[in-house]
Amino acid sequence: MQFGEYLSKLRKAKGITQIELAELSGFSNGEISKIESGGRKKPSPALLKSIAPHLDISYETLMREAGYLEELVNHKAYTEHIFLDEDGKLADIVKKVKEMQESDDDWVNIAYRVSRELSQEDMDAIKGIANSLLRKAGGNT
């Protein structure tokens, strides 16, 4: 399956139009349309990073599906996902905290979306709830 078809299926599964995805991501409808129609074979990392949260999929998954080559470098406390283009040039590096990612990858993606999409007021409310639950469970805050 070509990346454009893959993106179209993801978008439709979320029930959003090309125009809506464009507005959410800050890219033009024409750009989204070019990708889905196959006119643009490999979207930029910036575009993939901006649409991932709105499709409930990780940026890394979109990079792999778009054909970027991935190298993993494991460090003691984190993992680097190094993405290269077909010429072997660096496209992006994503660092992920190992312990949190191994514990619950969905939570990592939710936390990322919260930090990018919600207002500071909403983020403070979520932190307050989380801290209250941690106190209740006897954890440190």
C-alpha positions, 0 to 999 in steps of 0.5 A: 500500500502506498503512503497516500492510501495509508494516510487516507484510511487513517484519516477516514477512520478518524472521521475527519475530512482532508480540510479538517486535517489540514486545519488541525495540522496547519498545512494546506488542504492541497498538501494533504490532497497531494499526499493522499493522491500519490502526487507527493510520495514522501511527506516532510517530517514536519507535516507528519509530526503535525498530523500524527496527534490528530490521527491518534498514531505515533509520529514514528509510525508515520515516519516508517510508513512514509518510507524513512529509514529508522535506526534505533540507538539504545542508551541507558535511560532513553532510546533514539529513533534516528530517521534517514531519507533514501539518500541516508541524510538525517531527517529527524531524531526522536528521543523517548524515555525508555521506562515510560515508553515500555510501561505504557506507550499509549500514555506517552502518546496521550501525554504528548498530545496533551502538551501540544493541544491543550491550553495551559489551564487544561494541562494544570487541571490534568496535573492537579488530578494526577497529583491528587491520584498519586497522593491517594496512592501514597506516591510522591508528588 
